[in-house]
Amino acid sequence: MAAKRHKIASYEGIKNDEFVKNHISYGKAAICCTKEACLENDKTKAEIPSDLRQCVAFHGHLCPGLVYGYIVAKESIRLLGLRHSTDEEVVAVCENDSCAIDALQVMLGTTAGKRNLIINDYGKNAYTIVNRSKGQAYRFSRKISFIYAGKHKDEFETLEKAISAGTAKEQEMIRQRLLKAIDLFSRPFDEVFTAKPSGGPVPPYSTLAPSVSCAICGEMTMQTKMLSGKNGKLLCLPCSKNN
């Protein structure tokens, strides 16, 4: 079977897909404020799909790291039949703390605040996405170092040289990131990542606990995060280290 190729046009929306219909929107103003989305004379900007623009609006800029997370999110939606996580239905276990994580937050709804975003910073380009309702998970691992293979190779190489020499202007650096990003999400998924079913344990749901006052500083602290000090009094972690 031929490798699955992500067509740029297909990312504008998946017909009859409730996930897309219920997608978070940050509004045109936020998206247009990003420099990458405001290159009015740059025809290449039209190739950036709307859901990736939402990731850019949240993250603050377009970069290859963000696109890696976007690619993983799109493939995990397809493989696991995901919908945007309103609670903890979807979990992302990330083995780095890179820009990719922001794309997962936007695309999948795996966020720090809902505690369905777990970061184990091993510095590895790997992500495990879990569908709790199905009890299924896939681990995505990046295959290769990036080598530009797009249709603007000469321009990209010129920009790379300017950046390496420290002479690139701001618009040139933006253009280089744009070309790199488009090249990445135009490739077959299997060329960039491996995707393998993960048989590991499903992360438990987050636990809720009342907050109580620290016996020393008096600040309200989640009880399960506190330690018992002298006379059995509950202390927050910073105070426990000094007493």
Sequence and secondary structure as in RCSB ss.txt:
>XXXX:A:sequence
MAAKRHKIASYEGIKNDEFVKNHISYGKAAICCTKEACLENDKTKAEIPSDLRQCVAFHGHLCPGLVYGYIVAKE
SIRLLGLRHSTDEEVVAVCENDSCAIDALQVMLGTTAGKRNLIINDYGKNAYTIVNRSKGQAYRFSRKISFIYAG
KHKDEFETLEKAISAGTAKEQEMIRQRLLKAIDLFSRPFDEVFTAKPSGGPVPPYSTLAPSVSCAICGEMTMQTK
MLSGKNGKLLCLPCSKNN
>XXXX:A:secstr
    B  GGGGG  TT HHHHT    HHHHHHTSGGGG TT GGGGGS HHHHHHHHHHSS  HHHHHHHHHHHH
HHHHHT    SSSSEEEEESS STHHHHHHHHH   TTTT EEE   S SEEEEEETTTTEEEEEEE S     S
S HHHHHHHHHHHHHT   HHHHHHHHHHHHHHHHTSBHHHHEEEEE  S          EEE TTT  EEEGGG
 EE GGG EE HHHHHT 
